[in-house]
């Protein structure tokens, strides 16, 4: 057996949570492999909205196991809020939510350092979510972080105090900020009890044993490929590997265990925070996309920057991830546009190319657009791909051809039911 992977191909917010929720019925396990509470996976069904930041999006499917992998960083306070939300929704997670012992913990002082560091950058801010993600991954690579498995060790408090002192010494390098550390620590230790009560597993052994038993596993990514620490728009990136390679280190599997790679893209493009964005529209069209798409961050609430879909960028992400099938979301946001633009190439350094430069931050990029007619009607009544307006089908067909990967699903709205299945490759999807 192999592990299928689902991840975002843009700068995050592509609609991964909804697709994981739909596909979950075809799997036995959904596993998050990287990121932390800087992610916000939104699910809507039965007229209700749920946002998950740490817990895998398969948790709402009865009988499905959900693993928070070792590549994830966990804030017990955020996790406790999610557990409370599940309880209020009547979701029994007690036997179905597993946490890898090697997953690292976000301390209150990690958030303190994140806030202080970002504030000190002034106009050079990278757009951090201020959740403590970066400092936690820094401690992980610095070999002095705290992990979930440490909670049960006798010297846990000693390790915590030592790391806290290190953080406070670093904090003295920054201007003071408003942060009630004593209050946050109290909440953290109270929330830690809920984390401690969950099922802790050796994630790598759990995954391999599940595969050996013939279990189907779906690896769920957070953020998007263009935020990858190595291949994203550095330095305006997250602190983990958001591409398929992150599954290997984030769950403890070999590359030959990767099966289908399902890449998700919006029918247009968005980005939260700072950093390069070649197709950004700083005009009424961009504002209209934001308004029609309700483009505000699920984690931060910040308005998202909006622009047309970017094919050079998508081809880059598809190449890095080994994408085998595409999911296009939020097609309905384009319902009322007379014309839809698609960036098919870039012009920079007096040359035309479909490749991204080494550093998007330092190039003056001019996107080259191709126009497509809009369909000017609602997609609400379309119950199959064939029932989409011809103009919508033509637009999607052009994307499929130019990207060289089959589109297998099209999302026409936020609800669970608003998903059209096209040609699913190598998977038994109902």
Secondary structure, 3 states (H helix, E strand, C coil): CCEEEEEECCCCCCCHHHHHHHHHHHCCEEEECCECCCCCEEEEECCEEEEECCCCHHHHCCCCEEEECCCEEECHHHHHHHHHHHHHCCCCCCCCEEEECCCEECCHHHHHHHHHHHHHHHHHCCCCCCCCHHHHHHHHHCCCCCEHHHHHCCCHHHHHHHHHHHHHHHHCCCCCCCCCHHHHHHHHHHHHHHHHHCEEECHHHHHHHHHHCCCCEEEECCCCHHHCCCCCCCCCCCCCCCCCHHHHHHHCCCHHHEEEEEEEEECCEEECCCCCCCCECCCHHHHHHHHHHCCECCCCCCECEEECEEHHHHHHHHHHHCCCEEEEECHHHHCCCCEEEEEEEEEECCEEECCCCCCHHHCCCEEEEEEEECCCCCCCCCCCHHHCCHHHHHHHHHHHHHHCCCEEEEECCCECCCEEECCCCCCCCC
